[in-house]
Amino acid sequence: MSQRKRSKGLGCSQLPDGEDDFIPTQVERRSQEQLNQKVSELVQFLLVKDQKKIPIKRADILKNIIREYKDAYSEIIKRADRTLQEVFGLQLVEIDAKRHIYILINNLPCAQGELLCRGKEQEKMGLLLVILSFIFMKGNSVKDSALWEFLHLLRVYPGKQHGVFGDVRKLVTEEFVRQKYLETTAIPLTDPPEFKYQWGPRAEKETSKKDVLNFVAKMQGKDPKFWASQYSEANKATT
Amino acid sequence: MSHAGTSGESPPAARRRRARPPQPQERAAREEAAEAAHEEAAEEEAAGERLRQLSIGDGDDDDREHNRMIRSQYRELISTVQQNREAMLNSKSNRLTEALEEANRLFDGVCRAREAALDAHFLVIASNIGKEKASELHSEMSAFDSTAFAEDLLTFMGINRTEVEETDESEDIPGGFLPTGAWQTIGEEAPKYFRRAPTFHYMMGSFKSEPPVPKQRIERQRKASRRKAERAMPAQLKKMEESHQEATEKEVERILRILQTHFEDDPNTPISFFDFVIDPNSFARTVENVFHVSFLTRDGLAKIKLDEDELPIIEPIKPSEGGEEEDSRAGARNQVVISLNQKEWKEIIETFQIREAMITPPYQATEEEMETE
């Protein structure tokens, strides 16, 4: 009941007042109230699905939420994104235009001193940031052997159970890859097969080369300009 | 096998052999000889070498051992190179060059395809590494020292370097003690660099079914009433057992004895019926007394008649009496219905000033006597 009230309120502000939004005729067949109901359902669905940080597929959205409103899909998605931005400060981003996969990212600038994630999640993010920094500074692509050799220096071993991360190999090769933070590709003509790691689409959206370079600079107590080519690449990317 | 001998003599090998300066004695001999002789000698030498190869190729035991050794050395070299790949890539190291020189040396002893194949395998690996080294040189990235980065990270995580740990790891691992909150420290810094959406969780947790509090209350009430009912039961049962016909008969006999006792004391004065049956303390017992007295009159053990004031009196009949016809007939034929309600009962008590019951109640006989006192 309260959901409907909420959506009604947003619906009023969402109705284009003099905006030249092109609403396709199929949408008019459905009442505004019905559409807004679907939008609210989709927003809740996305928020819950995002808990594990595994990207959301369009097929799941269609099957669970949209159902018979398939013709109004793009309109519903658009409105849901607007709701997420205006109400929650989040953004719905399509990271794969071909396979139609979405993630939620934070629209607000990174706030200092705010604990938005805790404990285990934070530690994983720390490891992830270290890995992403290594990949970027090494030219955006590293071989798995190089990555593990680097993590070796930090007392993180693929074959050994880690006190904090447990099965690190699984965390890096499965979890981070599934969440689209990292991307792994096989190197051709290698035997035994070797893989290379790059930034995944979620990493591209959630952070930037500039931020990561700043992190490295902070750790090493140097100016980011110290690494001239990385610096120029990072600044090029922000345009 | 002979072909193997010839194929073992690959162009580079031949070139290398030819590059070697000829023996001084040979040189002297050749210098003296004519050009033709020199060429002849060279040809002979080549033929002689080929023969030597053939005999080697035909697998003497010593030769087999020699080849086996070469193969194992090659394999060792290949595995060393593969395992220390990253170390070789390090631009500062010369290890790739050293490996190449080692392979070159080994190749001198190679004379068959089998070992040469291993040499070729090594060449592929070495050139791959060489290509990578070259690409690193050409890379547009400024030199990034990952080892230094790792050390700085450890420092940030709060490593204590004064305590040196002796580990089995290679010398690349720095010593020092990493505290437990190490990754938490980095974890606190990390979120600042991400625009990660905070995860959504319901504040009150997921929906749970209601606890069965009302059910318990109902159960308790039911139990309580059941208990009371049980308690009531035994009391009722007791009363049930006692109200038998025998009890009635006993009562009747008791009342007869009381009547006879009273009449013996005072044989000539009949007892007022009301005085006899009425219990001023209990209307119910009064009714019971009337009930029991009626048995007496029915059985002809007592008689009720009216006196001069037309008030009923009661007196026992002696069984020995012959029985005046009038009386027995009158007793047998007369039936009386007595009705009594509480109002009348109270009026009778008032009128006749009945203070105590002549028929003592069966249970509380002593108590009643005390009370009336």
Interface residues (C-beta under 8 A of the other chain):
Chain A: L47 V48 D50 Q51 K53 L90 I103 L104 I105 N106 N107 L108 P109 C110 Q112 E114 L116 C117 G119 E121 Q122 E123 K124 M125 G126 L127 L128 L129 V130 S133 F134 M137 K138 G139 S145 A146 E149 F150 H152 L153 L154 R155 G163 V164 F165 K205 E206 T207 D211 V212 N214 F215 V216 M219 Q220 G221 F226 W227 A228 S229 Q230 E233
Chain B: R85 E86 S139 E140 M141 S142 F144 S146 T147 A148 F149 A150 E151 D152 L153 L154 F156 E169 D172 I173 P174 L178 T180 W183 Q184 T185 I186 G187 E188 E189 A190 P191 K192 Y193 F194 R195 R196 A197 P198 T199 F200 H201
